Amino acid sequence: MNLIILISAVLLIALILLQVRDGGLNVATTSTLQTPVERRGPAKTLHTATILTSLVFVGACIASFLA
């Protein structure tokens, strides 16, 4: 179980660092407001992989805690 937690944690860190920033709080400092852009192609795949990896990580942590 510890191996699953370790692998998913490292993978989750890598996936989060690979994602493109959308601007976030920078919108407040600029004069033009940007509308949210729908994720397509590789960005959508990366986003989905990040969500799935986070679910595996949280599930493994809970299972390890309960065992």
C-alpha positions as CSV (number, residue, x, y, z in Angstrom):
1,M,0.0,0.0,0.0
2,N,2.9,2.4,0.8
3,L,4.3,1.8,-2.7
4,I,0.9,2.8,-4.3
5,I,0.9,6.0,-2.2
6,L,4.5,6.8,-3.1
7,I,4.0,6.3,-6.8
8,S,0.7,8.1,-7.0
9,A,2.1,11.1,-5.0
10,V,5.1,11.5,-7.3
11,L,2.9,11.1,-10.4
12,L,0.4,13.6,-9.0
13,I,3.2,16.2,-8.3
14,A,4.4,15.7,-11.9
15,L,1.0,16.1,-13.4
16,I,0.2,19.2,-11.5
17,L,3.5,20.8,-12.5
18,L,2.8,19.9,-16.2
19,Q,-0.5,21.8,-16.3
20,V,-0.7,25.1,-18.1
21,R,-1.7,28.0,-15.9
22,D,-5.0,29.7,-16.8
23,G,-4.2,33.1,-15.2
24,G,-5.9,32.5,-11.9
25,L,-5.7,35.6,-9.6
26,N,-3.9,37.6,-12.3
27,V,-7.3,38.5,-13.8
28,A,-7.8,41.0,-10.9
29,T,-4.6,42.9,-11.9
30,T,-5.3,43.2,-15.6
31,S,-7.9,45.5,-17.2
32,T,-9.3,42.8,-19.6
33,L,-11.4,40.0,-18.2
34,Q,-10.8,36.6,-19.8
35,T,-13.5,34.1,-20.2
36,P,-12.8,30.5,-19.1
37,V,-11.4,28.4,-21.9
38,E,-12.7,24.8,-22.4
39,R,-9.9,22.3,-22.1
40,R,-9.2,20.3,-25.3
41,G,-6.9,17.7,-26.5
42,P,-3.8,17.0,-24.4
43,A,-4.8,19.6,-21.8
44,K,-8.1,17.8,-21.2
45,T,-6.3,14.4,-21.0
46,L,-3.8,15.9,-18.5
47,H,-6.6,17.3,-16.4
48,T,-8.5,14.0,-16.3
49,A,-5.3,12.1,-15.5
50,T,-4.6,14.5,-12.6
51,I,-8.1,14.0,-11.2
52,L,-7.9,10.2,-11.5
53,T,-4.4,10.1,-9.9
54,S,-5.6,12.3,-7.0
55,L,-8.5,9.9,-6.4
56,V,-6.1,6.9,-6.4
57,F,-3.8,8.8,-3.9
58,V,-6.7,9.8,-1.5
59,G,-8.2,6.3,-1.7
60,A,-4.8,4.6,-1.0
61,C,-4.3,7.0,2.0
62,I,-7.7,6.2,3.4
63,A,-7.2,2.5,2.9
64,S,-3.8,2.6,4.6
65,F,-5.2,4.5,7.5
66,L,-8.1,2.1,8.0
67,A,-5.9,-1.0,7.7
